[in-house]
Amino acid sequence: MVLEGDYPVHAQTFLDMRDIGFTNYPAEARVPGLPVAISEEFQKLYEGKTDAQETLDTIAGVVEDRSEK
């Protein structure tokens, strides 16, 4: 599907990640719920509901809050 029609920008990156496998970073994975919380914030960015700086600031706050627990 990724290769149908025009070759999308960075398509090979996604194919490489699929081929080698990708998992959460160890620092992220050891904090329960953190990967999901980060993904939810990035989803808002992808949907155009927030801008990049707001997303990064929010994620930094989420990481700080969850890391303290």
C-alpha positions in Angstrom: 0.0 0.0 0.0 2.8 2.4 0.9 4.4 1.9 -2.5 1.2 2.3 -4.6 1.2 5.2 -7.0 3.8 7.8 -6.2 6.5 7.0 -3.7 5.6 9.0 -0.6 8.2 11.0 1.2 10.0 8.9 3.9 8.2 5.7 2.7 11.4 3.8 3.0 11.8 4.9 6.7 8.4 3.4 7.5 9.3 0.2 5.7 12.6 -0.1 7.4 11.0 0.4 10.8 8.5 -2.3 9.9 11.2 -4.6 8.9 13.5 -4.2 11.9 10.7 -3.7 14.3 10.2 -0.8 16.6 9.3 -0.7 20.2 9.0 2.0 22.8 12.2 3.4 24.2 13.2 1.8 27.5 12.8 5.1 29.4 9.3 5.5 28.0 8.3 1.9 28.4 9.1 1.7 32.1 6.5 4.4 33.0 3.0 2.8 32.8 0.8 4.6 30.3 3.4 7.1 29.1 3.7 5.8 25.5 -0.1 6.0 25.1 -0.2 9.5 26.6 2.5 10.7 24.3 0.7 9.1 21.3 -2.5 10.8 22.2 -0.8 14.2 22.3 0.8 13.6 18.9 -2.5 12.6 17.5 -3.9 16.0 18.4 -1.0 17.5 16.4 -1.6 15.3 13.4 -5.3 16.3 13.4 -4.4 20.0 13.5 -5.9 20.6 16.9 -2.6 21.8 18.4 0.7 23.2 17.0 4.1 21.6 17.3 5.3 23.8 20.2 2.1 23.3 22.2 2.4 19.5 21.7 6.0 19.4 22.8 5.3 21.5 25.9 2.3 19.3 26.8 4.4 16.1 26.3 7.2 17.5 28.5 4.6 18.2 31.2 3.2 14.7 30.9 6.6 13.1 31.1 7.5 15.2 34.1 4.2 14.4 35.9 4.3 10.7 35.2 8.0 10.4 36.0 7.6 11.8 39.5 5.1 9.0 40.4 
